[in-house]
Amino acid sequence: MNSDALLKMLADKRDDIMNFRLQLATGVVDNCRRAREARRDIARIKTILREREIFAAKGTSE
């Protein structure tokens, strides 16, 4: 995936967490694991973006 697609997915996962919190507050939670999965997906996406950033910085410094 390219960086634009990853950033879009990151925004979608953040929206998922916000919706989960709203459902939790109103008491209509469908899937309790959804928030945990979304947080882990966010961490994976951020890791990939950071690795790409570091790789690009190494490539220009040498």
PDBQT receptor file of N, H, CA, C and O in Angstrom, charges set to zero:
ATOM      1  N   MET A   1       0.844  -1.183   0.000  1.00  0.00    +0.000 N 
ATOM      2  CA  MET A   1       0.000   0.000   0.000  1.00  0.00    +0.000 C 
ATOM      3  C   MET A   1       0.883   1.238   0.000  1.00  0.00    +0.000 C 
ATOM      4  O   MET A   1       1.974   1.243   0.570  1.00  0.00    +0.000 OA
ATOM      5  N   ASN A   2       0.400   2.263  -0.637  1.00  0.00    +0.000 N 
ATOM      6  H   ASN A   2      -0.486   2.258  -1.100  1.00  0.00    +0.000 HD
ATOM      7  CA  ASN A   2       1.156   3.506  -0.624  1.00  0.00    +0.000 C 
ATOM      8  C   ASN A   2       0.782   4.321   0.620  1.00  0.00    +0.000 C 
ATOM      9  O   ASN A   2      -0.133   3.960   1.359  1.00  0.00    +0.000 OA
ATOM     10  N   SER A   3       1.487   5.393   0.830  1.00  0.00    +0.000 N 
ATOM     11  H   SER A   3       2.231   5.685   0.229  1.00  0.00    +0.000 HD
ATOM     12  CA  SER A   3       1.304   6.188   2.049  1.00  0.00    +0.000 C 
ATOM     13  C   SER A   3      -0.078   6.824   2.122  1.00  0.00    +0.000 C 
ATOM     14  O   SER A   3      -0.655   6.937   3.203  1.00  0.00    +0.000 OA
ATOM     15  N   ASP A   4      -0.612   7.241   0.973  1.00  0.00    +0.000 N 
ATOM     16  H   ASP A   4      -0.143   7.149   0.094  1.00  0.00    +0.000 HD
ATOM     17  CA  ASP A   4      -1.945   7.856   0.982  1.00  0.00    +0.000 C 
ATOM     18  C   ASP A   4      -3.010   6.863   1.447  1.00  0.00    +0.000 C 
ATOM     19  O   ASP A   4      -3.896   7.213   2.227  1.00  0.00    +0.000 OA
ATOM     20  N   ALA A   5      -2.919   5.637   0.968  1.00  0.00    +0.000 N 
ATOM     21  H   ALA A   5      -2.199   5.353   0.334  1.00  0.00    +0.000 HD
ATOM     22  CA  ALA A   5      -3.878   4.616   1.374  1.00  0.00    +0.000 C 
ATOM     23  C   ALA A   5      -3.737   4.300   2.864  1.00  0.00    +0.000 C 
ATOM     24  O   ALA A   5      -4.734   4.081   3.553  1.00  0.00    +0.000 OA
ATOM     25  N   LEU A   6      -2.504   4.279   3.354  1.00  0.00    +0.000 N 
ATOM     26  H   LEU A   6      -1.695   4.457   2.795  1.00  0.00    +0.000 HD
ATOM     27  CA  LEU A   6      -2.289   4.018   4.779  1.00  0.00    +0.000 C 
ATOM     28  C   LEU A   6      -2.850   5.153   5.637  1.00  0.00    +0.000 C 
ATOM     29  O   LEU A   6      -3.434   4.904   6.692  1.00  0.00    +0.000 OA
ATOM     30  N   LEU A   7      -2.678   6.386   5.193  1.00  0.00    +0.000 N 
ATOM     31  H   LEU A   7      -2.204   6.589   4.336  1.00  0.00    +0.000 HD
ATOM     32  CA  LEU A   7      -3.212   7.522   5.950  1.00  0.00    +0.000 C 
ATOM     33  C   LEU A   7      -4.738   7.500   5.967  1.00  0.00    +0.000 C 
ATOM     34  O   LEU A   7      -5.354   7.848   6.974  1.00  0.00    +0.000 OA
ATOM     35  N   LYS A   8      -5.344   7.093   4.857  1.00  0.00    +0.000 N 
ATOM     36  H   LYS A   8      -4.842   6.811   4.039  1.00  0.00    +0.000 HD
ATOM     37  CA  LYS A   8      -6.802   6.988   4.809  1.00  0.00    +0.000 C 
ATOM     38  C   LYS A   8      -7.266   5.887   5.749  1.00  0.00    +0.000 C 
ATOM     39  O   LYS A   8      -8.251   6.064   6.466  1.00  0.00    +0.000 OA
ATOM     40  N   MET A   9      -6.579   4.762   5.758  1.00  0.00    +0.000 N 
ATOM     41  H   MET A   9      -5.779   4.618   5.176  1.00  0.00    +0.000 HD
ATOM     42  CA  MET A   9      -6.933   3.664   6.648  1.00  0.00    +0.000 C 
ATOM     43  C   MET A   9      -6.761   4.082   8.102  1.00  0.00    +0.000 C 
ATOM     44  O   MET A   9      -7.554   3.692   8.958  1.00  0.00    +0.000 OA
ATOM     45  N   LEU A  10      -5.728   4.875   8.385  1.00  0.00    +0.000 N 
ATOM     46  H   LEU A  10      -5.083   5.192   7.688  1.00  0.00    +0.000 HD
ATOM     47  CA  LEU A  10      -5.498   5.373   9.740  1.00  0.00    +0.000 C 
ATOM     48  C   LEU A  10      -6.669   6.235  10.199  1.00  0.00    +0.000 C 
ATOM     49  O   LEU A  10      -7.129   6.106  11.334  1.00  0.00    +0.000 OA
ATOM     50  N   ALA A  11      -7.147   7.109   9.328  1.00  0.00    +0.000 N 
ATOM     51  H   ALA A  11      -6.773   7.215   8.406  1.00  0.00    +0.000 HD
ATOM     52  CA  ALA A  11      -8.294   7.953   9.660  1.00  0.00    +0.000 C 
ATOM     53  C   ALA A  11      -9.547   7.109   9.879  1.00  0.00    +0.000 C 
ATOM     54  O   ALA A  11     -10.335   7.391  10.781  1.00  0.00    +0.000 OA
ATOM     55  N   ASP A  12      -9.734   6.083   9.065  1.00  0.00    +0.000 N 
ATOM     56  H   ASP A  12      -9.094   5.853   8.332  1.00  0.00    +0.000 HD
ATOM     57  CA  ASP A  12     -10.888   5.202   9.223  1.00  0.00    +0.000 C 
ATOM     58  C   ASP A  12     -10.850   4.471  10.558  1.00  0.00    +0.000 C 
ATOM     59  O   ASP A  12     -11.878   4.339  11.222  1.00  0.00    +0.000 OA
ATOM     60  N   LYS A  13      -9.682   3.999  10.952  1.00  0.00    +0.000 N 
ATOM     61  H   LYS A  13      -8.847   4.106  10.412  1.00  0.00    +0.000 HD
ATOM     62  CA  LYS A  13      -9.551   3.284  12.225  1.00  0.00    +0.000 C 
ATOM     63  C   LYS A  13      -9.801   4.217  13.403  1.00  0.00    +0.000 C 
ATOM     64  O   LYS A  13     -10.391   3.811  14.404  1.00  0.00    +0.000 OA
ATOM     65  N   ARG A  14      -9.357   5.460  13.290  1.00  0.00    +0.000 N 
ATOM     66  H   ARG A  14      -8.878   5.790  12.477  1.00  0.00    +0.000 HD
ATOM     67  CA  ARG A  14      -9.625   6.432  14.362  1.00  0.00    +0.000 C 
ATOM     68  C   ARG A  14     -11.122   6.703  14.466  1.00  0.00    +0.000 C 
ATOM     69  O   ARG A  14     -11.658   6.853  15.564  1.00  0.00    +0.000 OA
ATOM     70  N   ASP A  15     -11.795   6.765  13.314  1.00  0.00    +0.000 N 
ATOM     71  H   ASP A  15     -11.360   6.643  12.422  1.00  0.00    +0.000 HD
ATOM     72  CA  ASP A  15     -13.246   6.929  13.323  1.00  0.00    +0.000 C 
ATOM     73  C   ASP A  15     -13.928   5.718  13.962  1.00  0.00    +0.000 C 
ATOM     74  O   ASP A  15     -14.911   5.866  14.688  1.00  0.00    +0.000 OA
ATOM     75  N   ASP A  16     -13.403   4.522  13.690  1.00  0.00    +0.000 N 
ATOM     76  H   ASP A  16     -12.605   4.402  13.100  1.00  0.00    +0.000 HD
ATOM     77  CA  ASP A  16     -13.954   3.311  14.299  1.00  0.00    +0.000 C 
ATOM     78  C   ASP A  16     -13.867   3.372  15.823  1.00  0.00    +0.000 C 
ATOM     79  O   ASP A  16     -14.811   3.000  16.520  1.00  0.00    +0.000 OA
ATOM     80  N   ILE A  17     -12.742   3.838  16.328  1.00  0.00    +0.000 N 
ATOM     81  H   ILE A  17     -11.975   4.140  15.762  1.00  0.00    +0.000 HD
ATOM     82  CA  ILE A  17     -12.583   3.945  17.785  1.00  0.00    +0.000 C 
ATOM     83  C   ILE A  17     -13.563   4.967  18.353  1.00  0.00    +0.000 C 
ATOM     84  O   ILE A  17     -14.146   4.746  19.414  1.00  0.00    +0.000 OA
ATOM     85  N   MET A  18     -13.744   6.084  17.651  1.00  0.00    +0.000 N 
ATOM     86  H   MET A  18     -13.270   6.264  16.789  1.00  0.00    +0.000 HD
ATOM     87  CA  MET A  18     -14.682   7.102  18.130  1.00  0.00    +0.000 C 
ATOM     88  C   MET A  18     -16.107   6.552  18.142  1.00  0.00    +0.000 C 
ATOM     89  O   MET A  18     -16.855   6.784  19.092  1.00  0.00    +0.000 OA
ATOM     90  N   ASN A  19     -16.479   5.833  17.105  1.00  0.00    +0.000 N 
ATOM     91  H   ASN A  19     -15.871   5.644  16.334  1.00  0.00    +0.000 HD
ATOM     92  CA  ASN A  19     -17.817   5.235  17.064  1.00  0.00    +0.000 C 
ATOM     93  C   ASN A  19     -17.987   4.195  18.168  1.00  0.00    +0.000 C 
ATOM     94  O   ASN A  19     -19.055   4.095  18.772  1.00  0.00    +0.000 OA
ATOM     95  N   PHE A  20     -16.946   3.432  18.426  1.00  0.00    +0.000 N 
ATOM     96  H   PHE A  20     -16.079   3.513  17.935  1.00  0.00    +0.000 HD
ATOM     97  CA  PHE A  20     -17.008   2.451  19.509  1.00  0.00    +0.000 C 
ATOM     98  C   PHE A  20     -17.233   3.142  20.848  1.00  0.00    +0.000 C 
ATOM     99  O   PHE A  20     -18.028   2.681  21.667  1.00  0.00    +0.000 OA
ATOM    100  N   ARG A  21     -16.540   4.231  21.062  1.00  0.00    +0.000 N 
ATOM    101  H   ARG A  21     -15.894   4.605  20.397  1.00  0.00    +0.000 HD
ATOM    102  CA  ARG A  21     -16.704   4.952  22.337  1.00  0.00    +0.000 C 
ATOM    103  C   ARG A  21     -18.119   5.502  22.478  1.00  0.00    +0.000 C 
ATOM    104  O   ARG A  21     -18.686   5.492  23.571  1.00  0.00    +0.000 OA
ATOM    105  N   LEU A  22     -18.690   5.981  21.372  1.00  0.00    +0.000 N 
ATOM    106  H   LEU A  22     -18.230   5.989  20.485  1.00  0.00    +0.000 HD
ATOM    107  CA  LEU A  22     -20.067   6.476  21.421  1.00  0.00    +0.000 C 
ATOM    108  C   LEU A  22     -21.034   5.328  21.712  1.00  0.00    +0.000 C 
ATOM    109  O   LEU A  22     -21.965   5.486  22.502  1.00  0.00    +0.000 OA
ATOM    110  N   GLN A  23     -20.817   4.178  21.079  1.00  0.00    +0.000 N 
ATOM    111  H   GLN A  23     -20.061   4.050  20.437  1.00  0.00    +0.000 HD
ATOM    112  CA  GLN A  23     -21.669   3.028  21.341  1.00  0.00    +0.000 C 
ATOM    113  C   GLN A  23     -21.511   2.552  22.785  1.00  0.00    +0.000 C 
ATOM    114  O   GLN A  23     -22.483   2.133  23.413  1.00  0.00    +0.000 OA
ATOM    115  N   LEU A  24     -20.301   2.615  23.302  1.00  0.00    +0.000 N 
ATOM    116  H   LEU A  24     -19.511   2.955  22.792  1.00  0.00    +0.000 HD
ATOM    117  CA  LEU A  24     -20.058   2.211  24.681  1.00  0.00    +0.000 C 
ATOM    118  C   LEU A  24     -20.815   3.122  25.645  1.00  0.00    +0.000 C 
ATOM    119  O   LEU A  24     -21.366   2.658  26.643  1.00  0.00    +0.000 OA
ATOM    120  N   ALA A  25     -20.839   4.412  25.342  1.00  0.00    +0.000 N 
ATOM    121  H   ALA A  25     -20.391   4.789  24.531  1.00  0.00    +0.000 HD
ATOM    122  CA  ALA A  25     -21.527   5.367  26.205  1.00  0.00    +0.000 C 
ATOM    123  C   ALA A  25     -23.040   5.166  26.167  1.00  0.00    +0.000 C 
ATOM    124  O   ALA A  25     -23.724   5.356  27.173  1.00  0.00    +0.000 OA
ATOM    125  N   THR A  26     -23.555   4.782  25.006  1.00  0.00    +0.000 N 
ATOM    126  H   THR A  26     -22.999   4.627  24.189  1.00  0.00    +0.000 HD
ATOM    127  CA  THR A  26     -25.001   4.592  24.895  1.00  0.00    +0.000 C 
ATOM    128  C   THR A  26     -25.437   3.181  25.247  1.00  0.00    +0.000 C 
ATOM    129  O   THR A  26     -26.627   2.921  25.428  1.00  0.00    +0.000 OA
ATOM    130  N   GLY A  27     -24.478   2.271  25.346  1.00  0.00    +0.000 N 
ATOM    131  H   GLY A  27     -23.512   2.482  25.199  1.00  0.00    +0.000 HD
ATOM    132  CA  GLY A  27     -24.793   0.915  25.771  1.00  0.00    +0.000 C 
ATOM    133  C   GLY A  27     -25.224  -0.026  24.668  1.00  0.00    +0.000 C 
ATOM    134  O   GLY A  27     -25.899  -1.018  24.946  1.00  0.00    +0.000 OA
ATOM    135  N   VAL A  28     -24.860   0.246  23.428  1.00  0.00    +0.000 N 
ATOM    136  H   VAL A  28     -24.312   1.051  23.202  1.00  0.00    +0.000 HD
ATOM    137  CA  VAL A  28     -25.247  -0.625  22.311  1.00  0.00    +0.000 C 
ATOM    138  C   VAL A  28     -24.020  -1.190  21.604  1.00  0.00    +0.000 C 
ATOM    139  O   VAL A  28     -23.961  -1.195  20.374  1.00  0.00    +0.000 OA
ATOM    140  N   VAL A  29     -23.057  -1.659  22.359  1.00  0.00    +0.000 N 
ATOM    141  H   VAL A  29     -23.106  -1.655  23.358  1.00  0.00    +0.000 HD
ATOM    142  CA  VAL A  29     -21.819  -2.184  21.790  1.00  0.00    +0.000 C 
ATOM    143  C   VAL A  29     -22.093  -3.532  21.132  1.00  0.00    +0.000 C 
ATOM    144  O   VAL A  29     -22.647  -4.437  21.757  1.00  0.00    +0.000 OA
ATOM    145  N   ASP A  30     -21.700  -3.658  19.867  1.00  0.00    +0.000 N 
ATOM    146  H   ASP A  30     -21.250  -2.923  19.360  1.00  0.00    +0.000 HD
ATOM    147  CA  ASP A  30     -21.875  -4.911  19.140  1.00  0.00    +0.000 C 
ATOM    148  C   ASP A  30     -20.717  -5.854  19.381  1.00  0.00    +0.000 C 
ATOM    149  O   ASP A  30     -20.914  -7.024  19.711  1.00  0.00    +0.000 OA
ATOM    150  N   ASN A  31     -19.504  -5.340  19.214  1.00  0.00    +0.000 N 
ATOM    151  H   ASN A  31     -19.344  -4.390  18.946  1.00  0.00    +0.000 HD
ATOM    152  CA  ASN A  31     -18.315  -6.179  19.288  1.00  0.00    +0.000 C 
ATOM    153  C   ASN A  31     -17.311  -5.519  20.226  1.00  0.00    +0.000 C 
ATOM    154  O   ASN A  31     -16.787  -4.449  19.916  1.00  0.00    +0.000 OA
ATOM    155  N   CYS A  32     -17.044  -6.131  21.344  1.00  0.00    +0.000 N 
ATOM    156  H   CYS A  32     -17.470  -7.000  21.595  1.00  0.00    +0.000 HD
ATOM    157  CA  CYS A  32     -16.154  -5.542  22.343  1.00  0.00    +0.000 C 
ATOM    158  C   CYS A  32     -14.692  -5.540  21.908  1.00  0.00    +0.000 C 
ATOM    159  O   CYS A  32     -13.906  -4.725  22.389  1.00  0.00    +0.000 OA
ATOM    160  N   ARG A  33     -14.323  -6.438  21.009  1.00  0.00    +0.000 N 
ATOM    161  H   ARG A  33     -14.962  -7.100  20.618  1.00  0.00    +0.000 HD
ATOM    162  CA  ARG A  33     -12.923  -6.531  20.562  1.00  0.00    +0.000 C 
ATOM    163  C   ARG A  33     -12.590  -5.533  19.466  1.00  0.00    +0.000 C 
ATOM    164  O   ARG A  33     -11.420  -5.357  19.126  1.00  0.00    +0.000 OA
ATOM    165  N   ARG A  34     -13.589  -4.884  18.913  1.00  0.00    +0.000 N 
ATOM    166  H   ARG A  34     -14.540  -5.027  19.189  1.00  0.00    +0.000 HD
ATOM    167  CA  ARG A  34     -13.365  -3.987  17.783  1.00  0.00    +0.000 C 
ATOM    168  C   ARG A  34     -12.420  -2.838  18.136  1.00  0.00    +0.000 C 
ATOM    169  O   ARG A  34     -11.584  -2.461  17.315  1.00  0.00    +0.000 OA
ATOM    170  N   ALA A  35     -12.536  -2.284  19.320  1.00  0.00    +0.000 N 
ATOM    171  H   ALA A  35     -13.215  -2.591  19.987  1.00  0.00    +0.000 HD
ATOM    172  CA  ALA A  35     -11.672  -1.174  19.723  1.00  0.00    +0.000 C 
ATOM    173  C   ALA A  35     -10.231  -1.648  19.851  1.00  0.00    +0.000 C 
ATOM    174  O   ALA A  35      -9.314  -0.950  19.419  1.00  0.00    +0.000 OA
ATOM    175  N   ARG A  36     -10.017  -2.822  20.437  1.00  0.00    +0.000 N 
ATOM    176  H   ARG A  36     -10.763  -3.389  20.788  1.00  0.00    +0.000 HD
ATOM    177  CA  ARG A  36      -8.664  -3.354  20.587  1.00  0.00    +0.000 C 
ATOM    178  C   ARG A  36      -8.031  -3.609  19.219  1.00  0.00    +0.000 C 
ATOM    179  O   ARG A  36      -6.865  -3.286  18.993  1.00  0.00    +0.000 OA
ATOM    180  N   GLU A  37      -8.807  -4.188  18.321  1.00  0.00    +0.000 N 
ATOM    181  H   GLU A  37      -9.754  -4.450  18.505  1.00  0.00    +0.000 HD
ATOM    182  CA  GLU A  37      -8.297  -4.451  16.974  1.00  0.00    +0.000 C 
ATOM    183  C   GLU A  37      -7.970  -3.160  16.242  1.00  0.00    +0.000 C 
ATOM    184  O   GLU A  37      -6.966  -3.083  15.533  1.00  0.00    +0.000 OA
ATOM    185  N   ALA A  38      -8.807  -2.153  16.409  1.00  0.00    +0.000 N 
ATOM    186  H   ALA A  38      -9.622  -2.216  16.985  1.00  0.00    +0.000 HD
ATOM    187  CA  ALA A  38      -8.561  -0.869  15.751  1.00  0.00    +0.000 C 
ATOM    188  C   ALA A  38      -7.296  -0.216  16.303  1.00  0.00    +0.000 C 
ATOM    189  O   ALA A  38      -6.507   0.341  15.539  1.00  0.00    +0.000 OA
ATOM    190  N   ARG A  39      -7.096  -0.277  17.612  1.00  0.00    +0.000 N 
ATOM    191  H   ARG A  39      -7.737  -0.729  18.232  1.00  0.00    +0.000 HD
ATOM    192  CA  ARG A  39      -5.879   0.305  18.202  1.00  0.00    +0.000 C 
ATOM    193  C   ARG A  39      -4.628  -0.411  17.697  1.00  0.00    +0.000 C 
ATOM    194  O   ARG A  39      -3.610   0.225  17.424  1.00  0.00    +0.000 OA
ATOM    195  N   ARG A  40      -4.709  -1.722  17.577  1.00  0.00    +0.000 N 
ATOM    196  H   ARG A  40      -5.536  -2.238  17.799  1.00  0.00    +0.000 HD
ATOM    197  CA  ARG A  40      -3.559  -2.471  17.076  1.00  0.00    +0.000 C 
ATOM    198  C   ARG A  40      -3.294  -2.154  15.609  1.00  0.00    +0.000 C 
ATOM    199  O   ARG A  40      -2.141  -2.043  15.192  1.00  0.00    +0.000 OA
ATOM    200  N   ASP A  41      -4.360  -2.009  14.829  1.00  0.00    +0.000 N 
ATOM    201  H   ASP A  41      -5.296  -2.100  15.168  1.00  0.00    +0.000 HD
ATOM    202  CA  ASP A  41      -4.194  -1.646  13.422  1.00  0.00    +0.000 C 
ATOM    203  C   ASP A  41      -3.554  -0.261  13.293  1.00  0.00    +0.000 C 
ATOM    204  O   ASP A  41      -2.704  -0.042  12.430  1.00  0.00    +0.000 OA
ATOM    205  N   ILE A  42      -3.966   0.663  14.152  1.00  0.00    +0.000 N 
ATOM    206  H   ILE A  42      -4.656   0.485  14.853  1.00  0.00    +0.000 HD
ATOM    207  CA  ILE A  42      -3.379   2.004  14.142  1.00  0.00    +0.000 C 
ATOM    208  C   ILE A  42      -1.890   1.914  14.441  1.00  0.00    +0.000 C 
ATOM    209  O   ILE A  42      -1.086   2.575  13.783  1.00  0.00    +0.000 OA
ATOM    210  N   ALA A  43      -1.518   1.116  15.411  1.00  0.00    +0.000 N 
ATOM    211  H   ALA A  43      -2.170   0.579  15.946  1.00  0.00    +0.000 HD
ATOM    212  CA  ALA A  43      -0.100   0.960  15.755  1.00  0.00    +0.000 C 
ATOM    213  C   ALA A  43       0.674   0.361  14.586  1.00  0.00    +0.000 C 
ATOM    214  O   ALA A  43       1.790   0.795  14.297  1.00  0.00    +0.000 OA
ATOM    215  N   ARG A  44       0.096  -0.627  13.914  1.00  0.00    +0.000 N 
ATOM    216  H   ARG A  44      -0.810  -0.979  14.149  1.00  0.00    +0.000 HD
ATOM    217  CA  ARG A  44       0.773  -1.222  12.755  1.00  0.00    +0.000 C 
ATOM    218  C   ARG A  44       0.972  -0.210  11.642  1.00  0.00    +0.000 C 
ATOM    219  O   ARG A  44       2.043  -0.144  11.039  1.00  0.00    +0.000 OA
ATOM    220  N   ILE A  45      -0.062   0.581  11.367  1.00  0.00    +0.000 N 
ATOM    221  H   ILE A  45      -0.932   0.528  11.857  1.00  0.00    +0.000 HD
ATOM    222  CA  ILE A  45       0.022   1.574  10.299  1.00  0.00    +0.000 C 
ATOM    223  C   ILE A  45       1.080   2.620  10.628  1.00  0.00    +0.000 C 
ATOM    224  O   ILE A  45       1.888   2.980   9.773  1.00  0.00    +0.000 OA
ATOM    225  N   LYS A  46       1.075   3.106  11.866  1.00  0.00    +0.000 N 
ATOM    226  H   LYS A  46       0.419   2.813  12.561  1.00  0.00    +0.000 HD
ATOM    227  CA  LYS A  46       2.063   4.101  12.269  1.00  0.00    +0.000 C 
ATOM    228  C   LYS A  46       3.481   3.543  12.187  1.00  0.00    +0.000 C 
ATOM    229  O   LYS A  46       4.411   4.265  11.827  1.00  0.00    +0.000 OA
ATOM    230  N   THR A  47       3.652   2.274  12.515  1.00  0.00    +0.000 N 
ATOM    231  H   THR A  47       2.897   1.687  12.808  1.00  0.00    +0.000 HD
ATOM    232  CA  THR A  47       4.963   1.636  12.439  1.00  0.00    +0.000 C 
ATOM    233  C   THR A  47       5.447   1.588  10.998  1.00  0.00    +0.000 C 
ATOM    234  O   THR A  47       6.604   1.903  10.720  1.00  0.00    +0.000 OA
ATOM    235  N   ILE A  48       4.577   1.201  10.088  1.00  0.00    +0.000 N 
ATOM    236  H   ILE A  48       3.636   0.945  10.314  1.00  0.00    +0.000 HD
ATOM    237  CA  ILE A  48       4.948   1.140   8.675  1.00  0.00    +0.000 C 
ATOM    238  C   ILE A  48       5.318   2.513   8.151  1.00  0.00    +0.000 C 
ATOM    239  O   ILE A  48       6.315   2.659   7.444  1.00  0.00    +0.000 OA
ATOM    240  N   LEU A  49       4.523   3.529   8.491  1.00  0.00    +0.000 N 
ATOM    241  H   LEU A  49       3.713   3.411   9.065  1.00  0.00    +0.000 HD
ATOM    242  CA  LEU A  49       4.819   4.892   8.034  1.00  0.00    +0.000 C 
ATOM    243  C   LEU A  49       6.152   5.382   8.592  1.00  0.00    +0.000 C 
ATOM    244  O   LEU A  49       6.925   6.027   7.884  1.00  0.00    +0.000 OA
ATOM    245  N   ARG A  50       6.418   5.078   9.849  1.00  0.00    +0.000 N 
ATOM    246  H   ARG A  50       5.790   4.554  10.423  1.00  0.00    +0.000 HD
ATOM    247  CA  ARG A  50       7.677   5.506  10.471  1.00  0.00    +0.000 C 
ATOM    248  C   ARG A  50       8.870   4.786   9.841  1.00  0.00    +0.000 C 
ATOM    249  O   ARG A  50       9.913   5.401   9.617  1.00  0.00    +0.000 OA
ATOM    250  N   GLU A  51       8.728   3.490   9.552  1.00  0.00    +0.000 N 
ATOM    251  H   GLU A  51       7.882   2.990   9.734  1.00  0.00    +0.000 HD
ATOM    252  CA  GLU A  51       9.807   2.754   8.896  1.00  0.00    +0.000 C 
ATOM    253  C   GLU A  51      10.129   3.360   7.539  1.00  0.00    +0.000 C 
ATOM    254  O   GLU A  51      11.296   3.492   7.169  1.00  0.00    +0.000 OA
ATOM    255  N   ARG A  52       9.094   3.724   6.805  1.00  0.00    +0.000 N 
ATOM    256  H   ARG A  52       8.147   3.616   7.106  1.00  0.00    +0.000 HD
ATOM    257  CA  ARG A  52       9.308   4.354   5.495  1.00  0.00    +0.000 C 
ATOM    258  C   ARG A  52      10.005   5.697   5.637  1.00  0.00    +0.000 C 
ATOM    259  O   ARG A  52      10.872   6.045   4.836  1.00  0.00    +0.000 OA
ATOM    260  N   GLU A  53       9.620   6.451   6.662  1.00  0.00    +0.000 N 
ATOM    261  H   GLU A  53       8.915   6.169   7.313  1.00  0.00    +0.000 HD
ATOM    262  CA  GLU A  53      10.234   7.758   6.900  1.00  0.00    +0.000 C 
ATOM    263  C   GLU A  53      11.717   7.604   7.231  1.00  0.00    +0.000 C 
ATOM    264  O   GLU A  53      12.549   8.351   6.717  1.00  0.00    +0.000 OA
ATOM    265  N   ILE A  54      12.045   6.650   8.075  1.00  0.00    +0.000 N 
ATOM    266  H   ILE A  54      11.369   6.043   8.493  1.00  0.00    +0.000 HD
ATOM    267  CA  ILE A  54      13.435   6.412   8.457  1.00  0.00    +0.000 C 
ATOM    268  C   ILE A  54      14.243   5.937   7.254  1.00  0.00    +0.000 C 
ATOM    269  O   ILE A  54      15.373   6.379   7.046  1.00  0.00    +0.000 OA
ATOM    270  N   PHE A  55      13.665   5.040   6.466  1.00  0.00    +0.000 N 
ATOM    271  H   PHE A  55      12.747   4.681   6.634  1.00  0.00    +0.000 HD
ATOM    272  CA  PHE A  55      14.351   4.528   5.283  1.00  0.00    +0.000 C 
ATOM    273  C   PHE A  55      14.624   5.657   4.288  1.00  0.00    +0.000 C 
ATOM    274  O   PHE A  55      15.696   5.705   3.684  1.00  0.00    +0.000 OA
ATOM    275  N   ALA A  56      13.670   6.556   4.117  1.00  0.00    +0.000 N 
ATOM    276  H   ALA A  56      12.799   6.517   4.607  1.00  0.00    +0.000 HD
ATOM    277  CA  ALA A  56      13.847   7.675   3.195  1.00  0.00    +0.000 C 
ATOM    278  C   ALA A  56      14.941   8.625   3.708  1.00  0.00    +0.000 C 
ATOM    279  O   ALA A  56      15.721   9.163   2.922  1.00  0.00    +0.000 OA
ATOM    280  N   ALA A  57      14.991   8.823   5.023  1.00  0.00    +0.000 N 
ATOM    281  H   ALA A  57      14.357   8.386   5.662  1.00  0.00    +0.000 HD
ATOM    282  CA  ALA A  57      16.005   9.708   5.602  1.00  0.00    +0.000 C 
ATOM    283  C   ALA A  57      17.396   9.096   5.448  1.00  0.00    +0.000 C 
ATOM    284  O   ALA A  57      18.357   9.817   5.178  1.00  0.00    +0.000 OA
ATOM    285  N   LYS A  58      17.518   7.792   5.614  1.00  0.00    +0.000 N 
ATOM    286  H   LYS A  58      16.737   7.206   5.833  1.00  0.00    +0.000 HD
ATOM    287  CA  LYS A  58      18.808   7.130   5.448  1.00  0.00    +0.000 C 
ATOM    288  C   LYS A  58      19.270   7.202   3.993  1.00  0.00    +0.000 C 
ATOM    289  O   LYS A  58      20.458   7.373   3.717  1.00  0.00    +0.000 OA
ATOM    290  N   GLY A  59      18.343   7.074   3.092  1.00  0.00    +0.000 N 
ATOM    291  H   GLY A  59      17.379   6.936   3.316  1.00  0.00    +0.000 HD
ATOM    292  CA  GLY A  59      18.681   7.101   1.676  1.00  0.00    +0.000 C 
ATOM    293  C   GLY A  59      19.184   8.454   1.233  1.00  0.00    +0.000 C 
ATOM    294  O   GLY A  59      20.042   8.521   0.353  1.00  0.00    +0.000 OA
ATOM    295  N   THR A  60      18.685   9.539   1.809  1.00  0.00    +0.000 N 
ATOM    296  H   THR A  60      17.989   9.484   2.524  1.00  0.00    +0.000 HD
ATOM    297  CA  THR A  60      19.125  10.869   1.401  1.00  0.00    +0.000 C 
ATOM    298  C   THR A  60      20.383  11.301   2.132  1.00  0.00    +0.000 C 
ATOM    299  O   THR A  60      21.123  12.139   1.618  1.00  0.00    +0.000 OA
ATOM    300  N   SER A  61      20.652  10.761   3.313  1.00  0.00    +0.000 N 
ATOM    301  H   SER A  61      20.051  10.080   3.731  1.00  0.00    +0.000 HD
ATOM    302  CA  SER A  61      21.821  11.196   4.079  1.00  0.00    +0.000 C 
ATOM    303  C   SER A  61      23.106  10.545   3.574  1.00  0.00    +0.000 C 
ATOM    304  O   SER A  61      24.194  11.084   3.779  1.00  0.00    +0.000 OA
ATOM    305  N   GLU A  62      22.992   9.409   2.924  1.00  0.00    +0.000 N 
ATOM    306  H   GLU A  62      22.108   8.971   2.758  1.00  0.00    +0.000 HD
ATOM    307  CA  GLU A  62      24.206   8.716   2.485  1.00  0.00    +0.000 C 
ATOM    308  C   GLU A  62      24.638   9.169   1.123  1.00  0.00    +0.000 C 
ATOM    309  O   GLU A  62      25.643   8.687   0.602  1.00  0.00    +0.000 OA
TER     310      GLU A  62
